[in-house]
């Protein structure tokens, strides 16, 4: 699906979040989500010396949205990565990792996700398309 103006604004919000908080090898990914009630919420990844302690930017944004106003659902979510010093390129849209795909699906099975699409630029898909055969407790 093509990007809407709201999608482009969401990408810009994620980019602004990581531009404001970028720290090489600590905060490199920013995320923004649009709740179903129209709020834009941002987050940045939380890196840690112990890898298991790290938290993705999408999870931070989801937690912030839930903390601020309760579960209103995820209309659209996007993550972007800031280039490291000396790296070529600009801030770019990145796909959510597997754990974030699970988390997004858990909080809104109908969420739209903005993902990279090579030279064509970012596009919109659904979390169900990114995560077919979602794990569910107690189902065979």
C-alpha positions in Angstrom: 0.0 0.0 0.0 1.1 3.5 -0.7 2.0 6.0 2.1 -0.6 8.5 3.1 0.2 12.0 4.4 -0.4 10.7 7.9 2.1 7.9 7.3 4.7 10.4 6.1 4.1 12.5 9.2 4.6 9.4 11.4 7.9 8.6 9.7 8.9 12.2 10.3 7.9 11.9 14.0 10.0 8.7 14.4 13.0 10.4 12.7 12.7 13.5 14.9 12.6 11.2 18.0 15.9 9.5 17.2 17.5 12.7 15.9 16.8 14.3 19.3 18.0 11.3 21.4 20.7 9.6 19.1 23.7 8.2 21.0 26.0 6.0 19.0 25.8 2.4 20.1 23.0 3.3 22.7 20.0 4.9 21.0 19.9 4.3 17.2 16.3 3.4 16.5 13.3 5.6 16.9 9.6 4.6 16.5 6.3 6.4 16.2 2.8 5.0 16.4 -0.5 6.4 15.7 -3.2 5.2 18.1 -6.7 4.5 17.0 -7.9 7.6 18.8 -5.5 9.8 16.8 -2.5 10.3 19.2 1.1 10.1 17.9 3.4 8.5 20.5 7.2 8.1 20.0 9.9 6.0 21.6 13.6 5.2 21.1 15.4 1.9 21.7 17.0 1.3 25.1 20.3 -0.5 24.6 22.1 -2.2 27.5 25.5 -3.7 28.3 23.7 -7.0 28.8 22.0 -7.6 25.4 18.9 -9.3 27.0 18.2 -6.0 28.8 17.8 -4.1 25.6 14.3 -2.9 24.6 13.3 -2.0 21.0 11.9 1.4 20.1 8.5 -0.1 19.1 8.1 -1.6 22.5 8.9 1.7 24.2 6.4 3.5 22.0 3.7 0.9 22.7 4.4 1.1 26.5 4.3 4.9 26.4 1.0 4.8 24.6 -0.5 2.4 27.1 0.8 4.3 30.1 -0.4 7.7 28.8 -4.0 6.8 28.1 -4.6 3.0 28.2 -5.1 0.6 25.3 -6.5 2.5 22.4 -5.1 0.2 19.7 -2.4 0.7 17.1 -3.5 2.2 13.9 0.0 2.5 12.3 3.6 2.0 13.6 7.0 2.7 12.1 10.6 2.4 13.2 13.6 4.2 11.7 17.3 3.8 12.1 19.8 6.6 12.5 23.1 6.0 10.6 26.2 5.6 12.7 29.0 8.3 12.4 30.8 7.8 9.1 28.0 5.6 7.7 26.5 6.6 4.3 22.9 7.4 4.1 20.1 9.1 6.0 17.7 8.0 8.6 15.8 5.1 7.1 12.7 3.1 7.8 13.5 -0.4 9.1 11.3 -3.5 9.6 10.3 -4.6 13.1 12.2 -7.5 14.5 10.5 -10.8 15.2 9.8 -10.0 18.9 8.3 -6.6 18.0 6.1 -8.2 15.3 4.8 -10.5 18.0 4.3 -7.6 20.4 2.5 -5.4 17.8 0.2 -8.3 16.9 -0.5 -8.9 20.5 -1.6 -5.3 21.1 -3.5 -4.9 17.8 -3.9 -7.7 15.2 -5.1 -5.1 12.7 -2.2 -2.7 13.0 -0.7 -1.2 9.8 3.1 -1.3 9.7 5.4 0.9 7.6 8.3 -1.1 6.2 11.1 -0.6 3.7 10.7 -1.6 0.1 14.1 -1.2 -1.5 14.4 1.6 -4.0 10.7 2.1 -4.1 10.8 3.6 -0.6 8.7 2.7 2.4 5.3 1.1 2.0 2.5 0.0 4.3 1.6 -3.6 5.1 -0.4 -5.2 7.9 1.1 -7.0 10.9 -0.8 -10.1 9.8 1.1 -10.1 6.5 4.4 -9.7 8.4 3.6 -12.4 10.9 1.6 -15.2 9.4 0.7 -18.1 11.7 1.1 -16.0 14.8 1.9 -18.0 18.0 -1.0 -18.3 20.3 -1.1 -19.9 23.7 -3.2 -23.0 24.1 -3.9 -23.5 20.4 -2.8 -26.6 18.5 
